[in-house]
């Protein structure tokens, strides 16, 4: 796949979103309105991998669908590679993987890719070569003659990824790309994203899996309840909230008694102890002096649930505070 | 128009693989049965019976396909979200819509042409050689195809803004009302006010006049179909169909997908 690194350093961002909002009417006469996305503004720079993080229903897919003109904004604008999202020609340089993709039942994956490649005006020989290359890349070359209705969820996800990058797009937008994949499939998708980054492409992907974001992203945006909570490096947004340190160690008959040993939790033959970051070095010295064998030292980070729940709680607390002050 | 053609080709391929053309087996059996029975029970009017029965079957089967598959063309793509990846390609929504329409009209054309061949085989089996007047059947088949193309356009329009069930009901309702459009225009009820009569007349002009496309009676009795009528019907179907498809494109272009 050709590199697009020539675009790096160009002044305008790959994706620019300005005050994008989306309201959905509901109720019998559609008189009530639900705000799904509230005045979202952010930028994704060229050549970066940007993770869009948030719990289910946070507004990640809504934002992506707005960018792909599958739904229309109530207000606000967005540009991709300097072109308005209203401009269909913008899609020549964009690849998109929908959330839980589904394709035509009676086509094979090779036919599907050939079908989509035609919209990019690729010549027959070029189409054939790209289709074969993509099938190998996503691991579907052995299943290329099977109709898509017989595909598993994971295989459909791979087919979706193949159609998204088939035409060498400069910007790739992936909505929950790891969803439905087994550990091997997830790793392959991670490798593909890293490869796209290496080629200088811009990748925007949504996920609710923190480890994926930490592993792949240059920056992440966290969205909760339709509102952007912040944009920064994964370390700034998630890792900074370290909840302390964990030491894993083993003891034997020669190990002396220690206060830490009494605080530790025993799991099998091993002990683990949680303590504040400031106490780490003192604790390590103490364990060493006692003759314990230290196996690992790790940061304790909030789980996904804890991380998002903290944001949701903060959101609710802020809403309540506004309500009280208005009363 | 290249994008329209790409979508149309795929729609046709999907329809063929989805066994839409299997109805031809039913039609073939019907024609075979009719040819055998007619020879025994209708002495002297075999040709007329075969033509009437054949053209009715061509029309009814075509209407079923046009309504049910026409409604599903867009609604199924929205429901299954197959069009998400497609609309993220450099494709306008109207191109997608027109491509789906053209694909189904292609399918109906192949289907109707195959049924016409079956009808001629049945006709030939009860009376050969065929006469010049028998070729009027082709005109009747062409007009049925125009009618079906119009029904597909209506089905697509309704499926762009309502549920598949309601879209089927609306399309069937408009079709039935359209068959009686001329009766509505000339309807005279004793205590009807002039305003009501004007309203009914207005509605009758708005409805697609499907009876225009019905020349079955004339063709079954070996009477010719005036070229002027064929030309008029062709223009009527093109103009009416264009307006309906344009309305569908406007609605679909503004529709938020789920």
Contacts between the chains, C-beta under 8 A, distances in Angstrom:
chain1	res1	chain2	res2	distance
A	65	B	257	7.2
A	68	B	84	7.6
A	68	B	87	7.1
A	68	B	88	4.7
A	69	B	87	7.0
A	70	B	84	6.0
A	70	B	87	6.1
A	70	B	88	7.6
A	70	B	256	7.7
A	70	B	257	4.6
A	71	B	256	4.2
A	71	B	257	6.2
A	72	B	254	7.1
A	72	B	256	6.0
A	88	B	90	5.4
A	88	B	91	7.1
A	88	B	92	5.6
A	89	B	90	6.0
A	91	B	88	6.0
A	91	B	89	5.7
A	91	B	90	4.4
A	91	B	91	7.6
A	92	B	90	5.0
A	94	B	88	6.7
A	95	B	88	7.9
A	96	B	84	7.8
A	96	B	85	6.6
A	96	B	88	3.7
A	97	B	85	7.7
A	98	B	81	6.3
A	98	B	84	4.0
A	98	B	85	5.8
A	98	B	88	7.7
A	100	B	81	7.7
A	101	B	81	7.5
A	101	B	84	7.2
A	101	B	85	6.3
A	102	B	80	5.0
A	102	B	81	5.5
A	102	B	82	5.7
A	103	B	82	5.8
A	103	B	85	7.1
A	104	B	10	7.2
A	104	B	14	5.8
A	104	B	82	5.9
A	105	B	14	7.8
A	105	B	18	7.6
A	106	B	13	7.5
A	106	B	14	5.4
A	106	B	17	3.7
A	106	B	18	5.9
A	107	B	10	7.7
A	107	B	13	7.6
A	107	B	14	7.4
A	115	B	6	7.1
A	115	B	10	5.5
A	116	B	85	7.0
A	116	B	86	7.4
A	116	B	89	6.2
A	118	B	6	4.8
A	119	B	3	6.2
A	119	B	6	6.4
A	119	B	86	7.9
A	119	B	89	4.1
A	119	B	90	6.0
A	119	B	91	5.7
A	120	B	89	7.1
A	120	B	90	7.1
A	121	B	2	7.7
A	160	B	85	6.7
A	163	B	85	5.8
A	164	B	85	7.7
